Every structure is written in C-alpha cells, then in structure tokens.
Amino acid sequence: MRSRLISALLVLLAAPAFAETRTVEIAPVFELAQAKGAPKEEAAPRAEPLRDLSRLTDKARQTRQRILDAAKTGDIKKVAAVMQQNEMMPVFSFGGDKDPVEFWQSSYPDSDGIEALAILIEILEMPFVHVDKGTAQEMFVWPYFYAIPLKSLTPEQKVELFRLVTGTDWREMSDFGAYIFFRVGISPDGVWHFFVAGD
C-alpha cells in the first residue's frame, strides 16, 4: 500500500512548473536556515508549538474558521470558493494546476477529493507555530511539525504526528530530514498562503 505522502508527492512531481504570484517560503524553517548557511545549532526550531487560538491575530483566526467551516461541509467546491475569495490563490500544488477541485479529485480519486478536506481539517485542529515574526514572511503555520526537526520530537509529539502520517511516511520524512506532508500557512493579515505537501 502506498503511503499518503508518496501519493501526494507523485501528483506534485507529475505536474508542470507553476508560476506563483507571490514569494512564499514553504519549506521547513530550519531547513531554510541551513540552506542559507546558518550553523546547525542556529537552524534549530525557531518557534514553539501553540495551542491557544488567542495567539492568532483576529484576521488569521477568522480565516482559519472560514476554511474549517467550508471543509466540514464535505464540499470541496466550498473550500475552493474560500481560496478564490482570498487576496491571492493559495499555493495548493507545486505544479501547474489551476483548479484545486480538479487537483484534489485527481490526487484522491477514491474519495473524489474528500480526503484532502479531512487532511485540511485535521491539520487546522492541531497546534501551530508563529514563524518569522516582524518580517515580510511572518506566518502562522499548521501543523507545528513544520518548524521542528523530526529528530527532536517527543514521544507525545510523535503520537500527534502519526494522526496525520503513516509509519512509511515517517521513515521517508526522517530520511529527508524534515516534515514535508501537508501544511497550511495564514499570515497575520488573514491571507491564506498555502495548503500544500512536498518540498
């Protein structure tokens, strides 16, 4: 049986190049730090897992709730409508896909795309991180694994991770060195930036 991560990555790799309208750093924050030449100790987690939604700005909290409300209807077109009402189309693929509904349906044909909504809900109900504070890249990102090296996860945090991924996914991400399953990014001004998997 293929892992959920393999399925998501295969679809992304098969798609043509996608021109983003805005530069958004989607790779794990510690991986970006290492890529920019930061010493290993400086590339450690830069944010703590947050569970208190009051730590979100009002606009970010409202956007999160709109996404959840749409996803819980089970209608992928309603989630796509939230994306289209956004200031920018959130990144949902690293390929040339233009229609999130078609993309999710092709990624998860057995459920006609509904599995993507289940993943989206699960992620947004997990703890999050607040990264790059005070910069143009400032973002609230779900789940918090985005900002924490997998090797440093506690047993309790691993249990939370396995709510999202399989053992096969875990092994592959450990080999890669970072969490690269689906994540959601919302900026403090309430703009939804991405719901994407891969690296």
C-alpha positions in Angstrom: 0.0 0.0 0.0 1.3 3.4 -0.9 1.8 5.9 1.9 -0.3 9.1 1.9 2.9 11.1 1.4 4.0 9.1 -1.6 0.6 9.6 -3.2 0.7 13.4 -2.7 4.3 13.7 -4.0 3.7 11.7 -7.1 0.9 14.0 -8.2 3.0 17.1 -7.5 6.0 15.7 -9.4 4.0 14.8 -12.4 2.6 18.4 -12.8 4.4 21.1 -14.9 6.0 24.2 -13.4 3.7 26.6 -11.5 4.3 30.3 -11.5 3.5 31.8 -8.1 2.2 35.3 -7.9 3.9 36.0 -4.6 7.1 34.6 -3.0 6.3 32.5 0.0 8.8 30.3 1.9 7.0 26.9 2.3 10.0 24.7 3.2 10.5 23.9 6.9 12.0 26.9 8.6 15.1 25.1 10.0 15.7 23.6 6.5 15.7 27.2 5.0 18.1 28.3 7.7 20.5 25.5 6.8 20.2 26.2 3.1 21.1 29.8 3.8 24.3 28.7 5.5 23.3 29.0 9.1 25.2 26.8 11.6 23.4 23.7 12.6 22.6 25.0 16.1 21.1 28.1 14.6 18.9 26.1 12.3 17.1 24.6 15.3 13.4 25.3 15.9 12.6 29.0 16.0 9.0 28.6 17.3 7.2 26.8 20.0 4.0 24.8 19.4 1.0 26.9 20.2 -2.5 25.5 21.1 -4.2 28.7 22.3 -6.1 30.2 19.3 -6.0 33.6 21.1 -2.3 33.8 20.0 -3.6 34.2 16.4 -4.5 37.7 15.1 -8.2 38.3 14.7 -7.9 38.2 10.9 -5.9 34.9 10.9 -8.4 33.3 13.3 -11.3 34.3 11.1 -9.6 32.9 8.0 -8.9 29.6 9.8 -12.5 29.4 10.8 -13.8 30.1 7.3 -11.6 27.3 6.0 -12.7 24.9 8.6 -16.4 25.7 8.1 -16.1 25.1 4.4 -14.1 21.9 4.8 -16.5 20.4 7.3 -19.4 20.6 4.8 -17.6 17.9 2.7 -18.0 20.1 -0.4 -14.6 20.7 -2.0 -16.1 23.4 -4.1 -16.8 25.5 -1.0 -13.2 25.3 0.1 -12.2 26.3 -3.4 -14.6 29.3 -3.1 -12.8 30.4 0.1 -9.5 30.2 -1.8 -10.9 32.2 -4.7 -12.1 34.9 -2.3 -8.6 35.2 -0.9 -6.4 38.1 -1.8 -4.3 35.6 -3.7 -4.8 32.0 -4.7 -3.2 29.9 -2.0 -0.5 27.5 -3.2 -2.1 24.1 -3.4 0.3 22.5 -5.8 4.0 22.9 -6.9 2.9 22.0 -10.4 0.9 24.0 -13.0 -2.5 23.1 -11.6 -5.0 25.9 -11.8 -8.1 24.3 -10.2 -7.9 23.0 -6.7 -11.0 20.9 -7.1 -9.6 19.0 -10.1 -6.3 18.7 -8.3 -7.7 17.2 -5.2 -10.0 14.9 -7.1 -7.1 13.6 -9.2 -4.9 13.2 -6.1 -7.6 11.3 -4.2 -9.8 9.7 -6.8 -11.2 7.0 -4.4 -12.8 9.7 -2.3 -13.4 12.2 -5.1 -11.1 14.6 -3.3 -12.8 14.5 0.1 -9.7 13.1 1.7 -8.0 16.4 1.1 -10.7 18.1 3.2 -10.2 15.6 6.0 -6.5 16.3 6.0 -7.1 20.1 6.0 -9.4 19.8 9.0 -7.0 17.5 10.9 -4.2 20.0 10.3 -6.0 23.1 11.3 -7.2 21.5 14.5 -3.6 20.7 15.5 -1.2 23.1 17.3 0.5 25.7 15.1 3.6 27.8 15.1 4.2 31.6 14.6 7.3 32.0 12.4 9.4 34.9 11.1 7.8 37.4 13.4 8.3 41.0 12.3 9.3 40.1 8.7 7.5 40.1 5.4 7.4 36.3 5.7 5.6 36.3 9.1 3.2 33.4 9.2 1.0 31.1 11.3 1.6 27.6 10.1 -0.2 24.3 10.9 0.9 21.8 12.0 3.7 22.8 14.2 5.9 20.0 12.9 6.7 22.4 10.1 9.1 24.2 12.4 10.6 21.4 14.4 13.2 18.9 13.3 11.7 15.4 13.4 14.6 14.1 15.5 13.7 16.4 18.3 10.0 15.4 18.6 9.0 14.0 22.0 7.0 10.7 22.2 3.8 12.7 22.8 4.5 14.9 19.7 5.1 11.7 17.6 1.7 10.5 18.6 0.2 13.8 17.2 2.3 13.4 14.1 1.0 9.8 13.5 -2.5 11.2 13.4 -1.5 12.6 10.1 1.0 10.3 8.5 1.8 6.6 8.3 4.9 4.7 9.5 6.2 4.7 5.9 5.7 8.4 5.7 7.7 8.8 9.0 10.6 6.8 7.6 10.7 8.7 4.4 10.5 12.1 6.1 13.2 11.1 8.6 15.4 10.2 5.7 14.6 13.5 4.1 15.2 15.3 7.3 12.0 17.3 7.7 8.2 17.2 7.8 7.0 17.6 4.2 3.4 16.4 4.4 0.6 18.9 4.1 0.8 22.2 5.9 -1.3 25.4 6.0 0.0 28.9 6.2 -2.0 32.0 7.1 -0.4 35.4 7.5 -1.3 37.8 10.4 -3.4 39.9 7.9 -5.6 36.9 7.3 -4.3 36.0 3.9 -4.3 32.2 3.2 -0.9 31.5 1.6 -0.8 27.7 1.2 -2.2 24.2 1.7 0.4 22.0 0.1 2.5 18.9 0.5 6.0 18.2 -0.8 9.2 20.3 -0.8 
